[in-house]
Amino acid sequence: MENYTNDRKVLLSIKDLEVKFRVRGRILTAIRGISLDIYENESIAIVGESGSGKSVFTKTFAGMLDSNGFIDNGSIIFNDDELADTHVRLGGTARSTIANVQKKLDGYSRLEPGAETFRKMVELKAERKRKMSVSEEERQAHEEKVQDLQFKRAESFNLRQTLDSRSDKARIKELSREIKGLENEIKRTEKEFQAKVKANAAAVKNDGAYNAGYNKRMEALKAQYAKETAPEPSQQAKKRNEVLAKEIYLSVGRYPFHRRVQLIRGLLKVVKKAMELGEDPMSDQIFDQVVFRVRYLDETADALHGTCVLNLANVKFAGDWGQIRGRRIATVFQDPMTSLNPIITIGKQITSIILKHQNCTEAEARARAIELMHKVGIPNAEARFDDYPFQYSGGMRQRIVIAIALSCQPKILICDEPTTALDVTIQAQIIKLLKDLQREFNYTIVFITHDLGVVANVADRVAVLYAGQIVELGQVEEVFYDPRHPYTWALLSSLPQLAQRNTKLYSITGTPPSLYNQIVGDPFAPRNPYCLKLDTLMEPPMFPVTETHFAKTWLLDPRAPKIEKPEMIQDIHEKLMQAFNI
């Protein structure tokens, strides 16, 4: 097995990713701080129980989160040289725009020497604002109380909706009183909180000694700030601003004129704030607040040339996903009938994708579609081109979905349990097809599954997910034959193929933790028969087992007691070889 870290290019780099959902007035954290590098031309399997976050994790790569979901933290850097390469025409309007932007940046640069004093002024204002309000702890406690009451009200309301108005009159009345009581409690809580804020504000306004001291300190800081920001910016700053102005124009150049104007205003606003606070105005994080950053490389008389930093966690415009989803990152879903339109012919569904993303005629698109149908194993493809999805079997429909996904030769193919709805013999054919096509098209497979038999046949590496975190990561041989996390032990022990005759099938006791709540310690601790006291108190770090194998468990700490893995999976190699025909 190759050493991935040395020999392969990182295609997708995920760092500290957090994904949350708004559900009935509460926040559910589905992905909690995942960091993972995915390499070119590899097959990586994402495994775990239902609800562990597998599908949500991969949906973030293609911008397919549900409307109530959002990325709260982290980055997903997509290293695609072709997509990142950016050229913007350098006409008269472009040159005058860049000159105006540079002039504004030179003006903002006057603020940089006064950054420390500015931060002191900001902190002084914030201190006064805190005194006039309530502490952060009190505000958080109030918000949690209101959210809890709103959740209870929603639950009671939903329950009332399910009752029969004729036979459940008494229960309906009881729930109506309960809902009314909760609404009154919410109003009373809000009123008490606002009264407390007003009382604190009035106390500060009436405190003469405090106000005199505050005004004196603020005037002194303002005088110092005026002195520090009076000189002209340095030549070094002006030189940097020349490049920064070009990067701003490069970053907005792919948008229509009205959008460009809006984005330039937005970028100037965040760059000015960065300069005021003494932050680096050329950092990716500053640009990410508004748009993808395009780093300046060089220019000709007619065009600017740069490379785009594609952070998929920060896509702000739907049009940008049109360049990525389908064209560079494609998905094969579990049920082909939900992926295919039942009233449009198979051929039309393939050619429409090719025409959307590739510059070709309808005849060329048809020829390409028929070629793809042959490649995915559709017999007599020319005759079947104008058939409808219902005329295909389940396995053939899944082959068509794969053909659609591969029609634009994506860099990453996400397979979201693509074999679950198929019988065992068809599963083996689809897995073989995906691997054969990978050798031809050189794509990366991200395979989501809870079937470890599929993992053994398809994956180079395995990431085990539990409660929205990666708990074990390694090459497939390492995770199967030398697993280190108790959750991986439990998953492997649950394999029916490992069970002996006349013995009870192993199952993991308990249920995964609620992702509404903050999890303290190891999330698997309540279900872990090898749980240490430390597991209930502190979250374990990711311990290295080898250069490519990591596990997030306190059992790998040198101070932990030596615990052997379950007897059932101690000599797992031979059993798996026989069970999965590896």
C-alpha positions in Angstrom: 0.0 0.0 0.0 1.4 3.4 -1.0 2.3 6.0 1.7 -0.5 8.4 1.0 1.1 11.4 2.8 4.2 11.3 0.5 3.0 10.0 -2.8 -0.4 11.4 -3.5 -1.8 14.9 -4.0 -4.3 16.1 -1.4 -7.5 16.7 -3.4 -9.8 17.7 -0.6 -8.6 19.1 2.7 -11.2 19.3 5.5 -10.2 21.1 8.7 -12.2 21.5 11.9 -15.5 21.1 10.1 -18.7 21.8 12.2 -22.1 21.3 10.6 -25.3 22.3 12.5 -29.1 22.1 11.8 -31.9 24.3 13.1 -34.6 21.8 14.3 -37.8 23.0 16.1 -36.1 26.0 17.6 -33.0 24.1 18.7 -29.5 23.6 17.3 -28.4 20.1 16.5 -24.6 19.6 15.8 -24.3 16.8 13.3 -20.6 17.1 12.4 -18.3 18.0 15.3 -14.8 19.1 14.4 -13.8 16.7 11.6 -10.4 17.1 10.0 -9.5 14.8 7.0 -7.4 14.8 3.9 -8.7 13.0 0.8 -6.2 12.1 -1.8 -6.3 11.9 -5.6 -7.3 8.5 -7.1 -7.9 6.8 -3.8 -11.0 5.0 -2.5 -12.0 6.1 1.1 -14.9 4.5 2.9 -16.9 6.5 5.5 -18.5 3.9 7.9 -20.7 4.1 11.0 -24.2 3.5 12.3 -27.2 5.3 10.9 -27.2 8.9 12.3 -23.4 9.0 12.7 -23.1 11.9 10.2 -21.8 10.0 7.1 -24.2 11.5 4.5 -24.2 15.0 6.1 -20.4 15.0 6.0 -20.2 14.3 2.3 -23.1 16.6 1.4 -21.0 19.5 2.5 -18.6 18.8 -0.4 -21.3 19.3 -3.0 -23.4 22.0 -1.4 -26.3 19.7 -0.8 -27.1 20.3 2.8 -30.8 20.7 3.6 -32.1 24.3 3.9 -32.0 24.2 7.7 -28.4 23.0 7.8 -25.3 25.2 7.8 -21.5 25.0 8.2 -20.7 26.8 11.4 -16.9 26.4 11.4 -14.0 25.0 9.5 -12.8 24.8 5.9 -13.0 22.4 2.9 -10.2 23.3 0.5 -10.7 21.7 -3.0 -7.3 21.5 -4.8 -8.4 21.5 -8.4 -5.7 23.2 -10.5 -8.0 23.5 -13.6 -10.9 25.0 -11.8 -8.7 27.2 -9.7 -6.8 28.7 -12.7 -8.4 32.2 -13.2 -8.0 34.7 -16.0 -9.8 38.1 -16.0 -9.8 40.5 -19.0 -7.9 43.7 -18.4 -9.8 46.4 -20.3 -10.2 50.1 -19.6 -13.1 49.6 -17.1 -11.0 47.0 -15.3 -7.9 49.2 -15.0 -9.9 52.2 -13.7 -11.7 50.0 -11.2 -8.4 48.5 -9.9 -6.9 52.1 -9.7 -9.9 53.3 -7.6 -9.7 50.2 -5.4 -6.0 50.8 -4.8 -6.6 54.5 -4.0 -9.2 53.5 -1.3 -6.8 50.8 0.1 -4.0 53.4 0.4 -6.4 55.5 2.4 -7.3 52.6 4.7 -3.5 51.9 5.2 -3.3 55.0 7.2 -5.3 53.2 9.9 -2.8 50.3 10.3 -0.3 52.1 12.6 -3.1 52.9 15.0 -4.4 49.3 15.2 -3.4 48.7 18.8 -5.0 52.0 20.0 -8.2 51.2 17.9 -8.5 47.8 19.6 -8.2 49.5 23.0 -11.1 51.9 22.0 -13.2 48.9 20.8 -12.5 47.0 24.1 -13.4 50.2 26.2 -16.7 50.5 24.3 -17.4 46.8 24.7 -16.7 47.0 28.5 -19.3 49.8 28.8 -21.8 47.8 26.7 -21.3 44.8 28.9 -21.9 46.8 32.1 -25.1 48.2 30.5 -26.4 44.7 29.7 -26.0 41.3 31.4 -23.1 38.9 31.5 -22.6 36.4 28.7 -23.4 33.5 31.1 -26.7 35.2 32.1 -27.6 35.8 28.4 -26.8 32.2 27.4 -28.8 30.8 30.4 -31.8 33.0 29.3 -31.5 31.8 25.6 -31.3 28.2 26.7 -34.4 28.6 28.9 -36.4 30.2 26.2 -35.3 27.6 23.6 -36.3 24.8 26.0 -39.8 26.4 26.5 -40.2 26.9 22.8 -39.3 23.2 22.1 -41.8 22.0 24.7 -44.5 24.2 23.2 -43.7 22.8 19.7 -43.9 19.3 21.0 -47.3 19.9 22.7 -48.6 21.6 19.6 -47.5 18.7 17.3 -49.1 16.2 19.7 -52.4 18.1 19.7 -52.4 18.0 15.9 -52.3 14.2 15.9 -55.4 13.9 18.1 -59.0 13.2 17.0 -61.2 16.2 17.7 -64.2 14.0 18.5 -62.7 11.2 20.7 -59.8 13.1 22.4 -61.6 16.4 23.4 -60.3 16.2 27.0 -56.7 15.6 26.0 -56.9 18.4 23.4 -58.2 20.9 26.0 -55.4 19.8 28.4 -52.8 20.3 25.7 -54.3 23.7 24.8 -54.0 24.8 28.4 -50.4 23.5 28.4 -49.5 25.4 25.2 -51.1 28.6 26.6 -49.2 28.2 29.9 -45.9 27.8 28.0 -46.5 30.8 25.8 -47.2 32.9 28.9 -44.0 31.5 30.5 -42.0 32.5 27.4 -43.4 36.1 27.6 -42.8 36.4 31.3 -39.2 35.2 30.9 -38.5 37.6 28.1 -40.1 40.5 30.1 -38.0 39.7 33.2 -34.8 39.6 31.1 -35.5 42.9 29.3 -36.3 44.5 32.7 -32.9 43.4 34.0 -31.1 44.8 31.0 -32.9 48.2 31.4 -32.0 48.3 35.1 -28.3 47.7 34.4 -28.3 50.3 31.6 -29.9 52.9 33.9 -27.4 52.2 36.7 -24.5 52.8 34.4 -26.0 56.1 33.0 -26.5 57.4 36.5 -23.0 56.5 37.7 -21.3 59.9 37.3 -17.8 58.8 38.5 -17.7 55.9 36.0 -18.9 58.0 33.1 -16.3 60.8 33.8 -13.5 58.2 33.9 -14.8 56.5 30.7 -14.9 59.8 28.8 -11.4 60.8 30.0 -9.9 57.5 28.8 -11.8 57.6 25.5 -10.7 61.2 24.7 -7.0 60.2 25.5 -7.2 57.2 23.2 -8.9 59.2 20.4 -6.1 61.8 20.5 -3.4 59.1 20.4 -5.3 57.4 17.5 -5.5 60.7 15.5 -1.7 61.2 15.9 -0.9 57.6 14.9 -3.1 57.6 11.7 -2.0 61.0 10.4 1.2 60.0 8.4 1.0 58.8 4.8 1.2 55.0 4.3 4.7 53.5 3.6 5.9 52.5 0.2 5.8 48.9 1.3 2.1 49.2 2.2 1.4 50.9 -1.2 3.2 48.1 -3.1 1.1 45.5 -1.2 -2.1 47.4 -1.9 -1.3 47.3 -5.6 -1.3 43.5 -5.5 -4.3 43.5 -3.1 -6.4 45.7 -5.6 -5.6 43.2 -8.4 -6.6 40.2 -6.1 -9.9 41.9 -5.3 -10.6 42.4 -9.0 -9.5 38.8 -9.8 -11.8 37.5 -7.1 -14.9 39.2 -8.5 -14.1 39.1 -12.2 -16.2 36.0 -13.0 -19.4 37.7 -11.9 -21.8 40.0 -13.9 -21.2 43.8 -13.5 -23.9 44.5 -10.9 -22.6 41.6 -8.7 -19.0 42.7 -9.2 -19.8 46.2 -7.8 -21.5 44.7 -4.7 -18.7 42.3 -4.0 -16.0 44.9 -4.4 -17.9 47.1 -1.8 -18.1 44.0 0.5 -14.4 43.2 0.1 -13.3 46.8 0.7 -15.4 46.9 3.9 -13.8 43.7 5.4 -10.3 44.7 4.3 -10.8 48.1 6.0 -11.9 46.4 9.2 -8.8 44.1 9.0 -6.5 47.1 8.6 -8.2 48.9 11.5 -7.7 45.8 13.8 -4.1 45.2 12.6 -5.0 41.9 10.9 -3.4 40.7 7.6 -5.7 42.1 4.8 -4.4 39.5 2.3 -5.4 36.4 4.3 -7.9 33.9 2.9 -10.1 34.3 6.0 -10.7 38.0 5.2 -11.7 37.3 1.6 -13.8 34.2 2.6 -16.3 36.5 4.4 -17.4 37.8 1.0 -16.1 35.6 -1.9 -13.4 33.0 -2.9 -10.0 34.6 -2.8 -8.0 34.5 -6.1 -4.3 34.9 -5.5 -2.5 37.1 -8.0 0.2 35.3 -10.1 1.0 37.5 -13.1 -0.5 39.6 -15.9 -0.2 40.4 -19.6 -1.3 43.6 -21.3 -4.8 42.1 -21.8 -5.4 39.9 -18.7 -4.8 39.3 -15.0 -3.9 35.7 -14.0 -4.4 34.1 -10.6 -5.2 30.9 -8.7 -8.4 30.5 -6.7 -8.5 29.2 -3.2 -11.6 27.0 -3.4 -13.0 26.8 0.1 -16.2 24.8 -0.3 -17.3 25.6 3.2 -17.7 29.3 2.1 -19.5 29.2 -1.2 -21.8 32.2 -1.1 -23.5 32.0 -4.6 -25.5 29.2 -6.2 -23.8 29.9 -9.6 -20.4 28.8 -8.1 -21.8 25.4 -7.2 -22.8 25.0 -10.9 -19.0 24.9 -11.7 -18.3 22.3 -9.0 -21.4 20.1 -8.5 -21.7 17.5 -11.3 -18.7 18.8 -13.1 -16.0 18.2 -10.5 -17.8 16.5 -7.6 -20.6 14.0 -8.5 -22.9 11.8 -6.3 -24.4 8.4 -6.8 -27.3 8.0 -4.4 -28.8 4.9 -2.6 -32.0 4.6 -4.6 -31.7 5.1 -8.4 -35.5 5.8 -8.7 -35.1 8.9 -6.6 -32.2 10.1 -8.8 -33.9 9.5 -12.1 -36.9 11.4 -13.5 -39.5 8.8 -14.3 -41.1 10.8 -17.2 -37.9 11.6 -19.1 -36.0 9.1 -21.2 -32.7 7.7 -20.0 -30.8 9.1 -23.0 -32.2 12.6 -22.4 -31.2 12.5 -18.7 -27.6 11.7 -19.6 -27.3 14.2 -22.5 -28.8 17.1 -20.6 -26.0 16.8 -18.0 -23.3 16.6 -20.8 -24.8 19.6 -22.6 -25.0 21.7 -19.4 -21.3 21.2 -18.4 -19.5 20.5 -21.7 -19.2 22.6 -24.8 -20.7 20.2 -27.4 -23.5 19.7 -29.9 -26.5 17.4 -29.2 -25.2 14.8 -31.6 -21.8 14.8 -29.8 -23.7 14.5 -26.4 -25.7 11.6 -27.7 -22.6 9.8 -28.9 -20.9 10.4 -25.5 -24.0 9.2 -23.6 -24.1 5.9 -25.6 -20.4 5.4 -25.1 -20.9 5.9 -21.3 -23.9 3.4 -21.3 -21.6 0.8 -22.9 -18.9 1.5 -20.3 -21.2 1.0 -17.4 -22.4 -2.3 -18.9 -25.8 -1.5 -20.5 -26.4 -4.1 -23.2 -27.6 -2.9 -26.6 -27.2 0.8 -25.5 -28.3 2.4 -28.8 -31.7 0.6 -28.6 -32.1 1.3 -24.8 -31.2 5.0 -25.2 -34.8 6.2 -25.6 -36.3 3.9 -22.9 -37.7 5.2 -19.6 -36.4 4.3 -16.1 -39.3 1.9 -15.4 -38.1 -0.2 -18.3 -34.8 -0.9 -16.6 -34.1 -3.2 -13.7 -32.8 -1.9 -10.3 -29.2 -2.8 -11.1 -29.4 -1.3 -14.6 -30.9 1.9 -13.2 -28.0 2.2 -10.8 -25.6 1.8 -13.7 -27.3 4.7 -15.5 -27.0 6.9 -12.3 -23.2 6.0 -12.4 -23.1 6.9 -16.1 -24.7 10.3 -15.3 -22.3 11.0 -12.5 -19.3 10.2 -14.7 -20.6 12.1 -17.7 -18.5 15.1 -16.9 -15.5 13.1 -15.7 -15.5 14.4 -12.1 -12.5 14.4 -9.8 -14.5 13.1 -6.8 -17.4 10.5 -7.0 -19.4 10.3 -3.7 -21.2 7.0 -3.5 -23.9 7.3 -0.8 -24.7 3.6 -0.1 -25.2 2.9 -3.8 -25.6 -0.9 -3.3 -28.0 -1.0 -0.3 -31.1 -1.2 -2.5 -29.7 -4.0 -4.7 -29.4 -7.8 -4.2 -26.1 -9.3 -3.3 -25.0 -10.4 -6.8 -25.8 -7.0 -8.3 -24.0 -5.3 -5.4 -20.7 -7.2 -6.4 -21.2 -6.1 -10.0 -21.7 -2.4 -9.1 -18.6 -2.4 -6.8 -16.5 -4.0 -9.5 -17.8 -1.5 -12.1 -16.9 1.5 -9.8 -13.4 0.1 -9.3 -12.9 -0.7 -13.0 -14.1 2.8 -14.1 -11.9 4.4 -11.4 -8.8 3.0 -13.2 -10.0 4.5 -16.5 -11.3 7.9 -15.3 -8.9 8.4 -12.4 -11.5 9.7 -9.9 -11.5 9.6 -6.2 -14.2 7.4 -4.6 -15.8 8.5 -1.3 -17.9 5.5 -0.3 -20.5 5.9 2.4 -21.7 2.6 3.8 -22.5 0.6 7.0 -21.7 -2.6 5.2 -18.2 -3.6 6.2 -18.2 -6.3 3.5 -18.5 -3.5 0.9 -15.7 -1.6 2.6 -13.3 -4.6 2.4 -13.8 -4.8 -1.3 -13.8 -1.2 -2.3 -11.7 0.9 0.0 -8.0 1.8 0.3 -8.6 3.7 3.5 -11.4 3.7 6.1 -12.8 6.6 8.3 -15.0 5.4 11.2 -17.6 8.0 12.2 -19.4 8.1 15.5 -21.6 11.0 16.8 -20.3 13.4 14.1 -16.6 12.7 14.7 -13.9 10.5 13.1 -13.0 8.0 15.9 -10.6 5.8 13.8 -8.8 6.4 10.5 -6.4 4.1 8.7 -5.7 2.0 5.7 -8.2 -0.8 5.2 -5.9 -3.6 6.4 -5.1 -1.6 9.6 -8.7 -0.9 10.5 -9.9 -4.4 9.8 -7.0 -6.5 11.1 -5.7 -4.2 13.9 -8.6 -2.0 15.0 -7.9 0.2 18.1 -11.1 2.0 18.9 -13.8 0.1 21.0 -16.5 1.4 18.6 -14.6 -0.2 15.7 -14.3 -3.4 17.8 -18.1 -3.3 18.3 -18.8 -2.8 14.6 -16.6 -5.7 13.5 -18.0 -7.9 16.3 -21.5 -7.2 14.8 -20.6 -8.8 11.5 -22.9 -11.8 10.9 -20.1 -13.5 9.0 -18.0 -13.8 12.1 -20.8 -15.4 14.2 -20.4 -19.0 15.2 -23.2 -21.6 14.8 -25.8 -21.7 17.6 -24.5 -18.4 19.2 -26.3 -15.1 19.6 -25.4 -12.3 17.1 -23.5 -9.5 18.8 -25.2 -6.1 18.9 -24.0 -2.8 20.4 -26.0 -1.9 23.5 -27.6 1.5 24.0 -28.1 4.3 21.5 -25.9 7.1 20.1 -25.9 10.3 22.2 -28.3 13.2 21.5 -26.5 15.7 19.2 -28.7 18.5 20.6 -26.6 18.5 23.8 -23.0 19.3 24.4 -21.1 16.0 24.7 -18.7 15.7 27.6 -15.8 13.3 27.3 -15.8 10.4 24.8 -19.3 10.2 23.1 -19.0 6.4 22.9 -18.4 6.1 26.7 -22.0 5.2 27.8 -22.0 2.2 25.4 -18.3 1.2 25.8 -17.7 -2.0 27.9 -14.1 -0.9 28.2 -14.9 2.7 29.4 -12.4 4.4 31.7 -13.3 7.0 34.2 -11.4 9.6 32.1 -13.7 8.8 29.1 -16.7 10.4 31.0 -14.7 13.5 31.8 -12.5 14.5 28.9 -12.6 14.1 25.1 -9.7 12.0 23.9 -7.2 13.3 21.3 -6.5 11.4 18.1 -3.6 9.1 19.0 -1.2 7.9 16.2 -0.9 4.1 15.9 1.2 4.2 12.7 2.0 6.9 10.2 -1.4 6.2 8.5 -3.5 4.8 11.4 -5.1 6.9 14.1 -7.7 6.3 16.8 -9.5 8.7 19.2 -9.5 6.7 22.4 -7.9 7.0 25.8 -7.0 3.3 25.6 -4.0 4.3 23.4 -2.6 6.7 26.1 0.6 5.1 27.5 -0.8 5.5 31.0 -4.0 3.5 30.2 -4.5 -0.1 31.4 -3.6 -2.7 28.7 -7.0 -4.0 27.3 -7.1 -6.7 24.7 -9.7 -6.5 21.9 -12.6 -8.9 22.0 -11.8 -12.5 21.4 -14.3 -12.7 18.5 -12.1 -10.3 16.4 -8.6 -11.2 17.7 -7.9 -13.6 14.8 -10.1 -11.8 12.2 -7.8 -12.0 9.2 -8.7 -15.5 8.0 -12.4 -15.2 8.9 -12.7 -12.0 6.7 -10.7 -13.5 3.8 -13.2 -16.3 3.7 -16.3 -14.3 4.5 -15.7 -11.5 1.9 -13.7 -13.4 -0.6 -10.9 -10.8 -0.4 
